[in-house]
Amino acid sequence: MSLPKDPRQKMINIMYLVLTALLALNVSSEILNAFKTIDLSLSESNNIIQESNSSVISSLTELTKDPNNKEEASFWLPKAEKAQLFSDAIYNEIEALKKDLKLGSGLKMDGEKEVYNIDNLEAATRIIVEGEKGKELYTRLQGFRKDLSNLHPEIEKNVMPKIPLNLDAYNGKNASDYKKWSYEYFNMIPTIGAITILTKFQNDIRNSAAQVITYCHNQVGAVKIPYRNFYVNASLNSNYLTAGQDLVITAGLGAYSDQAKPVVNIDGVNVPINADGSAIYTAKANNMGLNSKRVRITFLNPKTGKSETIEKEVKFTVGSSSGLAVSFDKTRVFYKGQDNSLTINGGGNAKNIKVSVNGSGASVKPGAADGQFIVSCPQVGKTMLIVEDGQNSYKKEIEIKKVPDPTVTVGRVEGGNMQVGLFKQQTGVYADLKDFFFEGVKFDVISFTIAFAGKGFPQLTWADVNGSSFNAKAKSLMSLCEPGTNITIGNIKLSEPGGGTRNFPRQISLILD
């Protein structure tokens, strides 16, 4: 992607020379892992763009049923559908080329996992540079741009100059010779690097189609989702249960539409959505006394285009046939490093109650009130809770979990679209543990990697950051961002509450607009 007077040429040349030197010394695992991380984040971004394109086309299809918009919508819909078709076709061809590279690098299947020599320096050169694949890819990319341009003169005039896909070589000039183009991109590059570059081209293709599809829709009207009101619908099979009975919670989002992409979370567990928009959660009612379950639904609000969350707490009581009631004050499991509180009633006198725990180094001590006990767990695993009051006994194996992962955000955004101006104002990456049973539990960001691709970054580049705030290199790269840039923040390392560190299992993928 070439911009007038853009410093990308110097950056590309330096990175290419560095990469070549590294290849001569055998590429380090850190460099190869960086390629893998960027390839994964670009793939996630491609999925997000594809879902967005499908939603826009669905909205345009609905407009063809509106008498006020039918004529214009019927004119632009086929062009949007063709743009989607064109992008899917070349996207799949590139996917097949990536498979050829893996096969050429000794691909084997370890169960469902692909294993191949990611540091192979010969496959990309042999298959793409010296073989026919380089010519085929270059020709298909040229044809894709031409196909989009031919959809309509207005698309050629107003959209094509802005799309991220072009065929600049590393020298910043148009590479009319496919041999030179394929040589500069793929010669003597490790297989994982070549695959990452191909994924980048797929990202450019998806983004280019998105701009055409959005333009077609904008000639008719704004994207619409056919509902406006929302509410949480959560119900129990019973408000009173005895130990061992099934607890069944049925929850859903009112005025359901699959375009809202609702996510239903009950008691910390994501529950699949049924065809009618409901989510059914089932668990054993084993915790005697007053219990509650938190129902949390996250969905896309079409009025604002932003993700929103609404919640409802469902309360119920579990009775005890033995006369000894053990109530978990906060949650039905224990958490490592937290004061896990129990309230126990039985025997007519709290002094008669004896509580012990056995396993995983757990310990128990009396709490501030009669009948209250605090269980401390230094490690994850399981412990046996034993309660006796002289007449009755209660035994239950309790799972010990780690504190759940926090939400990691940039400007309170977990991923998706962000305005380029807003992104440039951000100061760093922050972790926030939301809606946890214990108060005051905090994670801190120790380090992360921020990667840049797409518009303005024809060559993938990144910065490693210590701490939660963007450093000078990250800020410098942020200043080059523009609409169409893809941002990936990964390798996020966190400090755990109570001590220790944790690698955050997800990445933040942003598409700037």
N, C-alpha and C positions, 0 to 999 in steps of 0.2 A: 504494500500500500504506500504509494508515493505522495508526498506533500512537498510543495515548493519550499526550498531552503530548509527542509527538515533535517535535523542532525542524525537521522537514522543510519545514513550511509557510513558515517564514521563508527557508530556503535556496532553496526553489522560487521564491518571489516575487522574491528578489534575482537569481537566475540568469535568470529570465524577463525581468526588466527589463533586465539586462545584455545578454541575447541580442537583445531588441528594439532596444536602442540600437545594437548592432553591426550589425543588419540594416539600420538606417537609414543606416549609413555604408558599406554593402557589407561582407559578412562576410569576414573575413580568411581566407587560405588555411590558417592554423594552426588556426582554429576548425573549418573544414570538414574538415581532415585528422583532427582529434580525433574528430569524428563518425564518419568512415570507420573509424578504428582501433577505436572502441568497437563499431560495428556488426559488424566482422569478428570481434572477440573474443566477442561475444554469440552470433554464428552458430556459432562453434566450440564454445561451451558448449552450445548447443542440440543439436549432434550428439552430444556426450558424454552428455547426459541421455537422448537417444533410444536410444543403444546400451545404456545401463544399463537402461532400461525394457524393452527387448527381451530382455535377459539374465534379468531377474527373471521375465518372463512365461514364458520358456523353462524356467526352473527350476520354476515353478508347474505348467507342463504336465507335466514329468517326475514331479511328485508325484502327479498323477492316476493314474499307473501303479503307484504303491506301494499295496498293499492296506491298509497302516496309515494312509495319509493320503488315500486315494482319495475318500472321501465329502466331507470338508471342502474338499479341493483342487478337486473338481469343482463345488462350490458357489461358491467365490470366483474361480475362473479366468475364467468369463464376465464377471464384473464388472470384473476387471482388463483384459480384452481390450476391453470397451466403453470404458473410460477411455482406453485407447490410441487406439481408433477415434475417439472424440470429439475428442481433442487433435489427431490427424492431420488431421481434416476442417477444423477452424477454422484450424489452422496453415497448411494449403494455401490457404485462402481469403485469409488475410492475405498470403501470398506473392504471390497474384494481384493484390492491391491494391497491393503494392509495385511490381509490374510496370506497373500502370496509372500510378502516379506517375512512373516512369521514362519511359514513353511520353509522358506529358504534359509532360515536361521535355526532349523532343527526343531520345529514345533512338535511337542508331545502333550498329551492330556494327562494331568494328575487328578483323577476324578473329574470334576467340572472346571478345574483350573488349568489355564493354558500356561505351559512352560516352554520357553525358547531362549536362545542366546541373545539377550538384549544388547550385548556389547559387540555383536558380530559386525565387522567393518566391511564385509564383502557383499552382503545380500543386496543392499540398496544400490550399490554401484553396478552390480551385475544385472539386476532386474530392471532398474529404472534408467540409469545413465547409459549403460552399454546395450540394453535390450530395447524392446519396442514400447515398453510401458511409459517411458518418459514422453515420447511423442504422442501416445494416446492420451495421456493425462493433460498435456499442454493443449492439444487440439480440442478435447472435451471442455476444458475451462474456457477456451475462446468461444466455443459453440454455445456454452451456457450464457455467457454475457450477451451474445448475439441474439439468442432466443428471448431473453428478457427484453432487450431493446426493441425487438420486432413485435412485442405484444401490443404496443400503441405508441404513436409519436410523442404523446405527453409523458409517457413513462420514460422514453428515451431522453427526452429533454429535461425532465424535472427530477428523475430518480437515479438514472444510470451514473451521472457524474458523482453521486454521493455514495454509491455502494462500496463496501470494503474490499471486494474481490477485484484484483487486477493481476497482470502478469509481469510485474516488475521483477527484474533479477536483483541480485545483491548489489549491483552497481548503480541501482536507482533509475536505470533507463529501461525502456520497454525492450523485453527480450524477444526479438522477432525470430531468433534462432532457438528452436526448442532444445537443441543439443546443449547450447550454452546455459539455457535456463535450468535444465535438469542437472547439469554438471554442478552449477553453483549451489543448488539446493540440496542435492543428494549424494554427491561424490564423497566417498570415504567417510560417511557418517554412520554411527552405530544404528542398529535396527530400531531401537527405541526412540532415537532422535528422529529418524525418518518417519516413523509412525506418528510421532507428535506433530511434525510439520504437516503431514497429511490430515491429521485431525484439525489443525489450524485452518487448512483450506476448506474442510467441511464446515467449520465455524463461519468462515467468510461466506460460504455458499448459503447456509441457513440465514445469516444476517441479511444477505443481499435479497433473498426471496422475501424475507420479512418486510423489508422496505417497500418492495413492489406490492405485496399483499395489503399492507397498511395503506399505501397510497390509493389502491383500488377501493378500499372500504371508505376512505375519507372523501371520495368523490360522491358518496351517497349519504353518509352520516356517521356518527360516533358508534363505537361498538356497544351493544346492549346485551344485558343479561336479563331474561324475562322474569324477574321477581324483585320485590323491594323490602319486604318485612321479614324479620328473623326472630326466632325464639328458640329456647332450649326445651325440648320435650323429653323428660326423664321420669320413668316410673318404675316402682318395685313390684315384684310379685307378692310381697307381703311386708308390712312394717314391723312384724314380730315373728321371730323364728327361734327354733330350738337348735342346740348344737348338732351339727351334722346335716342340717337341711340345706338345700340349694338356695343361694341368694341369686336372683336374676334381676338385672337392671336393663331396661330398654331405653335407649337415648337416641335422639336425633335432632336435626336442625329443621325448624319450621320453614315452610315455603321452599322446600328443597329444590335445588338445581345442581346437576353435576358440574356446571360451570363455576359454581362457588367453591368446588374442591374442598369440602369440609373434612376436617380431621377430628375424630372423636377420641378423647383420652379419658379413661375412667380409672381412677386410683393409680395413675402413673403408667397405664398400659394403653397403647393405641389399639382401638377396636375396629375391625374392618367394617366398611359401609355396605349395607344391603342394597338391593335394587330400588327399594322404596325410600332410601335415605336414612334408615334407622341403623343403629349399631346395638347388638345384643351382647351383654357382658354377663358371664356366669362365674361364680366363685362359691366355695363352701363357707357357710356361716359358722365359724369356729370360735370367734372371739366373743366371749360372753359379756353382756352389758350393753351400754349404749355405743353404737358404731355409726360411722358416716363414710360416705364415698363422695369424692369430688368428681363431678362431670365437667369436662372442659372441652369446648368445641371451637376450633379455629376455622375461619372461612374467608372467602374473598367477597368483600362488599362492592357490588357493582356501582354504587353511587360515588364512592371515592376511589375505587380501583386498588384499595389497600387491604391487607390482611387484618382481620379483627378477631377478637376472642371474647366469648361469653361463657359464664360458668354457673353451675348450680350444685349445691350440696344436698345430698340425699341421706337422710338419717333413718336408722332402724335399730331395733333392740334384739339381742340374742339372749334367750333365757337359758338357765342352767338347771338340769335335772338333779344335780348332786348337792345343790345348796352352796357351792363354792364358786364365786364369780370372779373371773380374771379379766380385767379390761385393759386393753392396750390404749394408753391415753392419746397417742399420736398416730401410730401406724401399726399394721399387723405384722411387721417385720422389725428387726433391729438394724440400726445403721452404725457402721464402723465410725469410731471417734465421736459419737454423740451420746448425750444423756437420754437413754431410752426409758421412758417412764411407764410404770405399771400401777394400776389401782386394783387392789384385791379385797374382796369382801367375803366373809364366811366365818363360821365358828362362833358367832356372837360377840367376839372380842378380837380386835385387830392384833392384840399381843400374842394370840394363839397361832397366828399365821407364820409359817416358816417358808422362806423362798430361797431356792438355790438354782444355779445354772452350771451346766457341765458340758465343756467342749469349746474349742476355738479361743481359749484364754479369757472367756467372758467372766465378769464378776458382778456382784449385786450388792447394793447397800440401801438402807432405809432412806426414804425421801423426807420432805419437809412435813408432810401430813400423815396422820394415821392411815395405814393401809396403802401407802404409796411407796414404791420401790424404784430404784434407778439401776438399770443394767448398762454396764460399760463393756464395749467390744473392741479390742485392739486390732482385729483382723476379720476379713470376710470368711464366711463358711457357715456352719450350723452349730447351734447350742441347744441343749435340752433344758427347758424350763420346768422346774419341779416346785409345786405349791402344795403345802399340807396345813391343815388346821386342827389336827388331832382326831377328826372324824372322817374327813373326806380328803382326797388327793386329786391333783390335776397335773398331768404331764403333757407337754407339747414340745415338739422339735421346732425351733424357730430359725428361720434363715437370717443370716447376717449379710447385709448388702453394703456396698460402698455408696456414698452419697452420689446421687445421680449427676450426670453431666450438666453443667450450666448452659445457658444460652449465650453464645458468643456473637457479638454484633459489631458492625461498623455504622455509627450514626443510628443506632437502634434498629438497623436492618440486618436480617439474618441471611439475605440473599435475594436474587431477582433483579429488578430494574432499579436504578438510582440516577438522578440527574447529575450530570458531570460536574456542575457547579457545586452542588451539595457535597459530592464526594471529595472534591478538592479542599473543602472546609474541615474535613474530619481530622482529628488529632491522633487517633490510634484505634486499637482493637480492645474491647472490654468484655468481661464475663459477668453474667448476672444469673444467679440461681433463683428462678421464679417459682412461687407456689410450693416451696418445700415445707415439710411438716415442722421443721425446726427453724427458729428465727436466728438471724445473725450469722448464718453460715455463708462463707464468702470464698470465692476463688479469685486468684490473681493471674494475669497473663504474664508468663515468664519470657516467651519468645515465639516468633512465627516467621513464615516466609510469605511475601506478597509478590505475585506474579502478574505480568501484564501481557496481553495479546490482543489481536483484532485491530481495529482502526487506530492508526498512529504507531502501532508496534508490529511491523511486518516480521520481525524476528522476536521470538519469545525471550523475555528478560525478567529478572526478578531481583529482589533485595531481601536479605536476611536481617531481621530486626530483633534485638534484645529488649525485653521489657514490653510494655503495652503501647507505648507511643511510637509513631512513625519516626524513623531516623532521617538524616539528611539525604541519603540515597533514595529512600522510599519517597520522600517529599519531592525530590527532583524528578523522579519518574511520574509521580502523580501530576506534576505540572504539565506533562506532555499528553495527558489523557484528553479524549474528545468523544463525542457521541459515537458509539459503536465499539469502544474499547471494552475488553473483557478483563475483569479483575478476579483473581483467585487468591484467597488467603488460606494457607494450609500449614502443615507441620506445627500446629498450635500446641504449645506446651503450657500447662497450668500448674499452679501450686494448689495442693489439696487442703481443704480445711482440716486442721488437726495435724498437719505435717505431711510431707511427701509430695511427689509430683505426679502428673497425669498427662498423657498425650490425648488431646481432644480428637475424637474419632471422625469428625466431619470437617468439611471445608466451607468457606464462604465464597459463593460464586456470584459476582455482580456483573450486570450488563448496563453500561452507561448510556443514557439517552439525553 
